[in-house]
Amino acid sequence: MSLSRRAPLQHPLAQRFASAVESLSVALAPESTRLYHGTARNFLTYLAADHPEVVSLDQLRRDPHILGWMAKLHSRVPPLAPVTYISRLIFLRGILAELASSAQLPELAQLLRRQDVPRPPRRLPRALTSQQDQLLQQELLRRNDLGANVLLLLRHAGMRIGEAADLSFDCLHASGADQSTIHVPLGKLKTERMVPVDSFVCQLVQRLRFFRSFDPLPADGRLLARSSTREALIRHFADTCTRSAPRQVSRNASSPTSFVTPMPARCFVPASSFFPS
């Protein structure tokens, strides 16, 4: 039910909390304001039910009022999602800090402490199944455009997007009879390296050189043209990797859209082995 359709909350502190939210939400988006109001309503509803004797701000205590509210949130059935629980603590902490300032009751700001807010759970991306990996690569091969070839290069050479953005035009090197390596520049690993590659990766580099030769931007020695900044180029390919290509695979094969491209293990050879100082 929308908060705007609910009956006004009847509580002696409702107006004080509403004023605090209004003060906080001056520079906030409407959705953030709605969440602040929802948190205030949730807390005051708990007070009215479990501690009806609390009718003024100076009666609020950490124990039992704040800790009791936190315990009630924890005991919800079905349980609150961790991000919802964390956001409610953060919003109430902001409201209490605003009330501490406006009501000149500094102790209110200490009722809910920073250490009370747990860290968000770490969510590891779901790896591709072999079928999803095959479908995604087939879609990229079918598209055969600039973005698709860049993503295939990332997939088969084990590079990061930022490293690909910095590849030089002559990054491909012959390292022996029918053997090639690609020179990956300095990146997140803080070291450059030579990556042994197969004939398919060599074809990808040649395709990217072809696209670069027709780009209207002047040659700057890089394999990928930058219309503005390096960061803009990385964002463009990251969007293609996480949204555009997986979405197309989903339309074509009714496959899940939550794709994360796993990078295969490769034998990395220090660039200094090929470019001695």
C-alpha positions, 0 to 999 in steps of 0.5 A: 500500500502506498504511504500516501494512502495510509491514514495519518499516524496518530502519535505524539511524536509524529509531527516532530519526526515529520518535520525532521524528515522534511528538513532532511529531504530538501535535497533528496529525491522523492523516493528517498523522502518516501523511505525516510517517512516509511522508517519514521512511521515504522519506528513510531508504530513500534513505540505506540504498540510496545512503549505507549508511555513515550510521548516526548523526545527526552523520554527516548532511550537506547535501551529499550526503545532503539534496541527493542525496535532493532530486535523487532525488525530482526524477528520479522516473518518473513525476515527483512532483506539485509539491505532493507534492514540496513537502510532502515537503521541508516534512515532512523539514525539520520532522523535522530541526528536531525532531531538532536540538532533541532530539539537541542537534545544531543543525546538523541544522536547517540541512541543509534550508533554507527556500529549498529549498522551492519555491513552489506552482505557481499554478493558474488556474481553468479558464474556462467554455465557452459551453455550460457557461455556458448550462447553468449559467444555465439551472439557476439560472433553473430553481431561481429561489431566493434563491441562484440569483438572487444568482449570476445577479446576480453573473454579469450585473452583474460583481460580487464576492460580497462586493460583493453581500452589501453591496448596499443595498435601494435599490441600483437607480437610474433613470439615464435613459429606459429605462436603469438602473444598480446602485450597487455599494458599496465592495468589494475594488476600494476604490471604489464604482461605478455599473454600467449594467444591463439589464432582466434585472438589474432583474428580478433585483433585484426578485426579491431584494427580494421574497425580502427582504420575506418574510425574518423578520429585521428590515429593515436597509437591505440587499438580502440578509439576514444571519442572522449575519455578513457572512462567513457570508453570503459563505461560503454563496453561495460554496459555492452557486457552486462546489458546489451549482449546478454539481453539479446541472448535472452531474447534469442534463446530464452536464457537468463539475463544475469550473465557474468563472463568468466575469464579463463586461466592463462599463462601470463609472461612478464613483458620484461621477458620480451622487452628488456630494459 
